[in-house]
Amino acid sequence: MALTLEDIAQLFAGRGGEQYAGEPVTQLEHALQSAALAEAEDADDELVTAALLHDLGHLLHDLGETPTLRGLDDVHQYRALPFLRGLFSDNVLGAIAGHVDAKRYLCATRAGYHEALSDDSRRSLQLQGGVFDAQQAAAFIARPGADRAVRLRIWDDLAKAANLPTPPLSHYLARARRCALRAA
């Protein structure tokens, strides 16, 4: 079943107050901070929307608190896609789907990136396949939209600041409405 923007708002209302695994922010705060960082860098509506929704899979599939501590990869980057397909373009869906592989890519190609990851991001990295080797990194960055997934990943990593003011969810849902494929 495809979600509407109203369904997404309700999902954040119901589960957005939950702690973002191992971080000093809630799920909603993390989503809003990611979108605010994208907006601050003049990202288009599709990339701001992807930044807002990149972790929606966590809200759709409850594995409890900090699943990485139990050795579980929740494959959240894919969980939301069936619910968002038909509502958003492949540009939005591709950035969401690619943000985990972008972490694996950045660990392989950017000095100091791995060391700067949070503890939970390092644990999930291992569960998600680990750091790309040179061939995997080259194949990833050659994919259409990989550059957008990398930008999203960087905002994702930065969007973990306690008590950071952001525009409200309604602001970003208005941007999402502008790039929706159908009336939402």
Secondary structure as UniProt FT lines:
FT   HELIX           5..15
FT   TURN            16..17
FT   TURN            21..22
FT   HELIX           27..40
FT   TURN            41..42
FT   HELIX           45..53
FT   TURN            54..55
FT   HELIX           56..60
FT   HELIX           67..70
FT   HELIX           76..79
FT   HELIX           81..84
FT   TURN            86..87
FT   HELIX           90..109
FT   TURN            111..112
FT   HELIX           113..116
FT   HELIX           119..127
FT   TURN            128..129
FT   HELIX           134..142
FT   TURN            144..145
FT   HELIX           146..158
FT   TURN            162..163
FT   HELIX           169..179
//
